[in-house]
Amino acid sequence: MSTENKTSAKIKLHINGKVPFVAYYVLKGKLELVNKKGQHKELQQGEAIGIKELWNHTPLEYDILITPETKVLNLDKSLLSRLKETLSKDMA
């Protein structure tokens, strides 16, 4: 499943310090990350965030904002498990 922001405003996808329900892979546009000190970082097309935290059930230390005209792929734990299994078979 994917999420797309078709508005002209940024929308918060994740709250700093919470365990994520999904990881995000940027298909188009960019995500804005803000840590608890207020420092900003951007993720561009082709980058992902939250995989390690989702897999290990640990908090993600960023607010994640989806910027206008951005589309992300939501990666849940079951999808990541299937991907890991497929890659493991391909590597054997």
Backbone torsions as a table, in degrees:
resi	resn	phi	psi	omega
1	MET	NA	146.3	179.5
2	SER	-121.4	160.7	176.5
3	THR	-122.0	133.2	178.0
4	GLU	-130.0	134.4	178.1
5	ASN	-98.5	106.5	179.9
6	LYS	-101.0	11.0	179.5
7	THR	-94.2	177.6	177.3
8	SER	-97.0	6.6	-178.1
9	ALA	-116.8	157.1	172.9
10	LYS	-75.3	145.1	179.3
11	ILE	-125.1	132.7	-179.6
12	LYS	-78.4	124.4	177.6
13	LEU	-97.2	-27.4	-175.0
14	HIS	-147.7	144.0	179.2
15	ILE	-103.1	130.6	179.6
16	ASN	-49.0	132.7	175.6
17	GLY	90.2	-3.9	178.8
18	LYS	-97.2	153.0	173.7
19	VAL	-76.9	127.5	-177.2
20	PRO	-72.1	148.8	173.8
21	PHE	-86.3	-27.0	178.6
22	VAL	-143.4	159.2	168.5
23	ALA	-97.9	162.4	-177.2
24	TYR	-123.6	133.3	174.3
25	TYR	-116.8	125.5	-175.6
26	VAL	-80.9	114.3	177.5
27	LEU	-86.4	-36.6	-177.5
28	LYS	-154.7	139.2	177.7
29	GLY	87.6	-143.2	-177.6
30	LYS	-154.2	154.8	172.1
31	LEU	-107.4	145.2	175.7
32	GLU	-107.1	128.4	178.9
33	LEU	-109.2	135.6	178.9
34	VAL	-130.4	121.7	179.1
35	ASN	-86.2	179.3	-175.1
36	LYS	-67.7	-16.9	176.2
37	LYS	-87.1	-1.8	-179.6
38	GLY	85.8	7.5	178.8
39	GLN	-77.1	138.0	-176.5
40	HIS	-104.6	146.4	176.1
41	LYS	-144.6	149.9	178.7
42	GLU	-117.1	143.3	170.3
43	LEU	-108.5	131.4	-177.3
44	GLN	-101.7	175.2	176.5
45	GLN	-50.4	132.9	179.2
46	GLY	92.0	-5.2	179.2
47	GLU	-103.3	158.3	-178.2
48	ALA	-133.0	159.2	175.8
49	ILE	-146.1	145.8	172.1
50	GLY	94.8	0.3	-177.4
51	ILE	-65.3	-50.4	-179.1
52	LYS	-61.1	-44.1	-178.0
53	GLU	-67.0	-40.6	177.3
54	LEU	-63.5	-47.0	-177.3
55	TRP	-63.4	-41.8	-176.6
56	ASN	-93.6	0.5	-178.7
57	HIS	53.9	50.6	178.7
58	THR	-119.7	154.9	-178.5
59	PRO	-64.8	146.4	173.8
60	LEU	-99.0	124.6	-171.3
61	GLU	-90.8	41.2	176.4
62	TYR	-142.3	146.1	157.9
63	ASP	-78.3	139.1	176.7
64	ILE	-116.2	123.5	178.9
65	LEU	-115.1	130.7	175.1
66	ILE	-91.8	126.1	-176.8
67	THR	-85.7	162.4	179.1
68	PRO	-55.4	146.4	178.3
69	GLU	62.1	28.9	178.7
70	THR	-109.6	142.5	176.8
71	LYS	-128.3	129.9	179.0
72	VAL	-124.1	150.7	173.1
73	LEU	-95.0	126.5	178.3
74	ASN	-86.2	121.8	-178.6
75	LEU	-108.4	106.0	178.6
76	ASP	-90.1	172.5	-173.2
77	LYS	-64.7	-35.6	179.6
78	SER	-67.5	-38.1	176.9
79	LEU	-65.4	-42.8	178.2
80	LEU	-64.0	-36.5	177.8
81	SER	-64.4	-43.8	178.6
82	ARG	-65.2	-39.6	178.5
83	LEU	-63.8	-44.5	178.6
84	LYS	-61.5	-42.3	179.7
85	GLU	-63.7	-44.2	180.0
86	THR	-64.1	-44.2	178.7
87	LEU	-65.0	-37.1	179.1
88	SER	-63.0	-41.2	178.3
89	LYS	-66.1	-40.7	-178.9
90	ASP	-67.7	-29.5	-178.0
91	MET	-83.5	-17.2	-177.0
92	ALA	-77.6	NA	NA
